[in-house]
Amino acid sequence: MQTLLNTLYVLTQGSYLRLDHETVKIEIEGKTQSQVPLHHLGSIVCFGNVLVSSGLMARCAEDGRTIVLLDNNGQFRARVEGPVSGNVLLRRAQHETLSSADGTAAIARNIVAGKIQNARHVVLRGGRESGNPEESAILGRTARKLASCLSILSTCKDLEQIRGIEGDAARAYFETFNCLIKADRETFRFETRNRRPPRDPTNALLSFVYALLLNDCIGAIEGVGLDPQVGYLHALRPGRASLALDLMEELRPVIADRLTLTLINRRQITAGDFDERPGGA
């Protein structure tokens, strides 16, 4: 059984991370601000101008701990990791499954089923917690729509049909996403999902959390010896981590979306945390 370890996120600009015996020390202007035992960490994520010592990088690579470098906006820059590990026979089986239309469709169908089921749980919870009868009714209709998508999906054997159902379910889900937002709807009003770049604070926050989730999925896939670029629901594309995108689909609603809603509804994220630019938020 693999132990799930913590991820260290470093956002303070000018931070310097180094290894002191078995402890990661975070220094700013030569003074230690925080320290974490290395054995507690599974990965380190650095935002913007954060420096990491070569000794810490080498040790993380040796231990199989990943260091991820993102820019200030959370966009991916690079990953630092050790040699590729895992069973080559496992990867061969992964590739062979992709060559089977039935095998690919079966895996994609299960991925989409998990995503829709989890999205439905988020919507049902929102309906129960809503103090607005009209919005509660809207969320109830969305939950029934998602249940219908699940029913249709169970008989689908064609990959394009499966992708179509996933798209229908996602549209229904995001059409009522604004009903799940309770705090400061003027700032966080959600009309539709947009990205590259996100054009409003809620979409910016969703994209940011999705980027963090994707990096965790890539690390988990590589940790068990699979190829993150060979996916089933997402088409293969050079440089695209298709399997990681597959894996994160069913995790989006219950991890990324719920975290986004919690941060907004608890007012842990406010309008002052965002910059509005001509290209987006």
C-alpha positions as CSV (number, residue, x, y, z in Angstrom):
1,M,0.0,0.0,0.0
2,Q,1.3,3.4,-1.0
3,T,1.3,6.1,1.7
4,L,-0.2,9.4,0.6
5,L,2.1,12.2,1.4
6,N,1.7,16.0,1.5
7,T,2.4,18.6,-1.2
8,L,4.3,21.7,-0.2
9,Y,3.1,24.8,-2.0
10,V,5.5,27.8,-2.0
11,L,4.0,31.1,-3.1
12,T,6.1,33.7,-1.4
13,Q,8.3,35.4,-4.0
14,G,12.1,35.3,-3.3
15,S,11.8,32.1,-1.2
16,Y,14.8,29.7,-1.2
17,L,14.4,26.0,-0.5
18,R,17.2,23.9,0.6
19,L,17.8,20.5,2.3
20,D,19.3,20.5,5.8
21,H,19.8,16.9,6.7
22,E,16.3,15.4,6.4
23,T,14.4,18.7,6.6
24,V,13.3,21.1,3.9
25,K,14.0,24.7,5.0
26,I,12.2,27.7,3.4
27,E,14.3,30.8,3.7
28,I,13.6,34.4,2.8
29,E,16.4,36.9,2.8
30,G,18.7,34.4,4.6
31,K,16.3,33.8,7.4
32,T,14.4,30.5,7.9
33,Q,10.7,31.1,7.8
34,S,9.4,27.5,7.9
35,Q,10.7,24.0,7.7
36,V,9.1,20.6,6.9
37,P,10.5,17.1,7.4
38,L,11.3,15.7,3.9
39,H,9.7,12.3,4.6
40,H,6.3,14.1,5.0
41,L,6.4,15.4,1.4
42,G,5.4,13.7,-1.8
43,S,6.0,16.7,-4.0
44,I,6.9,20.4,-4.0
45,V,5.1,23.1,-6.1
46,C,6.8,26.4,-6.6
47,F,5.1,29.6,-7.9
48,G,7.0,32.3,-9.7
49,N,10.4,33.5,-8.4
50,V,11.2,30.6,-6.0
51,L,14.7,29.1,-5.9
52,V,15.4,25.4,-5.1
53,S,18.9,24.2,-4.2
54,S,20.6,21.6,-6.4
55,G,21.0,19.4,-3.3
56,L,17.2,19.4,-2.7
57,M,16.5,18.7,-6.4
58,A,18.9,15.8,-6.5
59,R,17.5,14.3,-3.3
60,C,13.9,14.6,-4.5
61,A,14.8,13.0,-7.8
62,E,16.5,10.2,-6.1
63,D,13.5,9.6,-3.8
64,G,10.9,9.9,-6.5
65,R,9.5,13.2,-5.2
66,T,8.4,15.6,-7.8
67,I,9.2,19.4,-7.9
68,V,6.8,21.4,-10.1
69,L,7.6,24.9,-11.3
70,L,4.6,27.2,-12.1
71,D,4.5,30.9,-13.0
72,N,2.8,33.4,-10.8
73,N,-0.6,32.6,-12.4
74,G,-0.3,28.9,-11.9
75,Q,0.7,28.1,-15.5
76,F,2.9,25.1,-15.9
77,R,6.6,25.7,-16.5
78,A,8.5,22.5,-15.7
79,R,8.8,19.4,-13.7
80,V,11.9,18.1,-12.0
81,E,11.9,14.3,-11.4
82,G,14.1,11.3,-11.4
83,P,14.4,8.5,-14.0
84,V,11.3,6.9,-15.4
85,S,10.4,3.9,-13.3
86,G,7.8,1.2,-13.5
87,N,7.1,-2.1,-15.3
88,V,7.6,-1.9,-19.0
89,L,5.1,-4.8,-19.4
90,L,2.5,-2.6,-17.6
91,R,3.0,0.2,-20.1
92,R,2.8,-2.3,-23.0
93,A,-0.6,-3.5,-21.7
94,Q,-1.6,0.2,-21.5
95,H,-0.7,0.7,-25.2
96,E,-2.4,-2.6,-26.2
97,T,-5.6,-1.6,-24.5
98,L,-5.6,1.7,-26.5
99,S,-5.5,-0.3,-29.7
100,S,-8.7,-2.1,-28.8
101,A,-11.9,0.0,-29.6
102,D,-13.9,-1.9,-27.0
103,G,-11.2,-1.6,-24.3
104,T,-10.8,2.1,-24.9
105,A,-14.6,2.7,-24.9
106,A,-15.0,0.7,-21.6
107,I,-12.4,2.7,-19.8
108,A,-13.7,6.0,-21.2
109,R,-17.2,5.1,-20.2
110,N,-16.2,4.4,-16.6
111,I,-14.3,7.7,-16.4
112,V,-17.3,9.7,-17.6
113,A,-19.6,7.7,-15.3
114,G,-17.5,8.7,-12.4
115,K,-17.4,12.3,-13.4
116,I,-21.1,12.6,-13.9
117,Q,-21.9,10.8,-10.7
118,N,-19.6,13.1,-8.7
119,A,-21.0,16.1,-10.4
120,R,-24.5,15.0,-9.5
121,H,-23.4,14.7,-5.8
122,V,-22.1,18.3,-5.9
123,V,-25.4,19.5,-7.4
124,L,-27.6,17.5,-4.9
125,R,-25.6,18.9,-2.0
126,G,-26.0,22.4,-3.3
127,G,-29.7,21.8,-3.6
128,R,-29.9,20.6,0.0
129,E,-27.9,23.6,1.3
130,S,-29.6,26.2,-0.8
131,G,-31.8,28.7,1.0
132,N,-33.4,29.7,-2.2
133,P,-36.4,27.5,-3.3
134,E,-36.1,28.6,-6.9
135,E,-32.4,27.8,-7.2
136,S,-33.0,24.5,-5.3
137,A,-35.5,23.5,-7.9
138,I,-33.1,24.4,-10.7
139,L,-30.4,22.2,-9.1
140,G,-32.9,19.4,-8.7
141,R,-33.6,19.5,-12.5
142,T,-29.9,19.5,-13.2
143,A,-29.5,16.4,-10.9
144,R,-32.2,14.6,-12.9
145,K,-30.6,15.6,-16.2
146,L,-27.3,14.1,-15.0
147,A,-29.0,10.9,-13.8
148,S,-30.5,10.7,-17.3
149,C,-27.0,11.1,-18.9
150,L,-25.8,8.2,-16.6
151,S,-28.6,6.0,-17.8
152,I,-27.9,6.7,-21.5
153,L,-24.1,6.3,-20.9
154,S,-24.5,2.8,-19.5
155,T,-25.5,1.4,-22.9
156,C,-23.0,3.4,-25.0
157,K,-20.2,1.5,-26.7
158,D,-19.0,4.1,-29.1
159,L,-16.2,6.5,-28.0
160,E,-17.6,9.5,-29.8
161,Q,-21.0,8.9,-28.2
162,I,-19.4,8.7,-24.8
163,R,-17.6,12.0,-25.4
164,G,-20.9,13.5,-26.5
165,I,-22.7,12.5,-23.4
166,E,-19.8,13.8,-21.3
167,G,-20.2,17.2,-23.1
168,D,-23.9,17.3,-22.5
169,A,-23.5,16.5,-18.8
170,A,-20.8,19.2,-18.4
171,R,-23.0,21.8,-20.1
172,A,-25.9,21.0,-17.8
173,Y,-23.6,21.1,-14.8
174,F,-22.0,24.4,-15.5
175,E,-25.3,26.0,-16.6
176,T,-26.4,25.8,-12.9
177,F,-22.9,26.3,-11.3
178,N,-23.8,29.9,-10.4
179,C,-26.6,28.5,-8.1
180,L,-23.8,26.9,-6.0
181,I,-22.1,30.2,-5.4
182,K,-23.5,32.0,-2.2
183,A,-21.0,34.8,-1.5
184,D,-20.3,38.0,-3.5
185,R,-22.1,37.0,-6.6
186,E,-21.3,40.3,-8.2
187,T,-17.6,39.3,-8.2
188,F,-18.0,35.6,-8.7
189,R,-20.9,35.4,-11.0
190,F,-20.6,32.4,-13.2
191,E,-22.2,32.4,-16.6
192,T,-20.2,29.8,-18.6
193,R,-17.0,27.9,-18.4
194,N,-14.2,29.7,-20.3
195,R,-10.4,29.3,-20.3
196,R,-7.1,30.1,-22.1
197,P,-7.4,32.6,-20.7
198,P,-10.2,32.5,-18.1
199,R,-12.2,35.8,-18.4
200,D,-13.6,36.1,-14.9
201,P,-12.5,35.4,-11.3
202,T,-14.5,32.1,-10.9
203,N,-13.1,30.6,-14.1
204,A,-9.6,31.8,-13.1
205,L,-9.9,30.0,-9.8
206,L,-11.2,26.9,-11.4
207,S,-8.4,26.8,-14.0
208,F,-5.8,27.4,-11.2
209,V,-7.1,24.5,-9.1
210,Y,-7.4,22.3,-12.2
211,A,-3.7,22.9,-12.9
212,L,-2.7,21.8,-9.4
213,L,-4.9,18.7,-9.7
214,L,-3.4,17.8,-13.1
215,N,0.1,17.9,-11.7
216,D,-0.9,15.6,-8.9
217,C,-2.5,13.2,-11.4
218,I,0.7,13.2,-13.5
219,G,2.7,12.3,-10.4
220,A,0.3,9.6,-9.4
221,I,0.4,8.0,-12.8
222,E,4.1,8.1,-13.1
223,G,4.4,6.7,-9.6
224,V,2.7,3.4,-10.6
225,G,4.7,3.1,-13.8
226,L,2.0,4.1,-16.4
227,D,2.5,6.5,-19.3
228,P,0.7,9.8,-18.6
229,Q,0.4,10.7,-22.3
230,V,-1.5,7.5,-23.3
231,G,-5.1,8.2,-22.4
232,Y,-8.5,6.8,-23.5
233,L,-11.1,9.5,-23.2
234,H,-8.8,12.4,-24.3
235,A,-7.4,12.0,-27.8
236,L,-3.6,11.6,-28.1
237,R,-1.7,14.7,-28.9
238,P,2.0,15.4,-28.7
239,G,3.0,16.9,-25.3
240,R,-0.5,16.3,-23.9
241,A,-0.8,14.2,-20.7
242,S,-4.0,12.5,-21.9
243,L,-4.2,9.8,-19.2
244,A,-3.7,12.4,-16.5
245,L,-6.6,14.4,-18.0
246,D,-8.6,11.2,-18.0
247,L,-7.8,10.6,-14.4
248,M,-8.7,14.1,-13.2
249,E,-12.1,14.1,-14.9
250,E,-13.9,12.3,-12.1
251,L,-12.0,14.2,-9.5
252,R,-12.8,17.7,-10.8
253,P,-16.3,18.0,-9.2
254,V,-15.6,16.6,-5.8
255,I,-12.1,18.0,-5.3
256,A,-11.4,21.0,-7.6
257,D,-15.0,22.4,-7.9
258,R,-15.8,21.8,-4.2
259,L,-12.6,23.5,-3.2
260,T,-13.4,26.5,-5.4
261,L,-16.9,26.8,-4.0
262,T,-15.6,26.5,-0.5
263,L,-13.0,29.2,-0.9
264,I,-15.6,31.5,-2.4
265,N,-18.5,30.8,-0.1
266,R,-16.3,31.1,3.0
267,R,-14.9,34.3,1.7
268,Q,-11.4,33.0,1.9
269,I,-11.0,34.3,-1.6
270,T,-12.3,37.8,-2.4
271,A,-12.3,40.3,-5.2
272,G,-9.1,41.7,-4.0
273,D,-7.2,38.5,-4.8
274,F,-7.7,39.0,-8.5
275,D,-6.3,41.2,-11.2
276,E,-8.5,42.1,-14.2
277,R,-6.5,42.4,-17.4
278,P,-7.5,42.9,-21.0
279,G,-6.8,39.2,-21.7
280,G,-8.8,37.9,-18.7
281,A,-8.8,37.5,-14.9
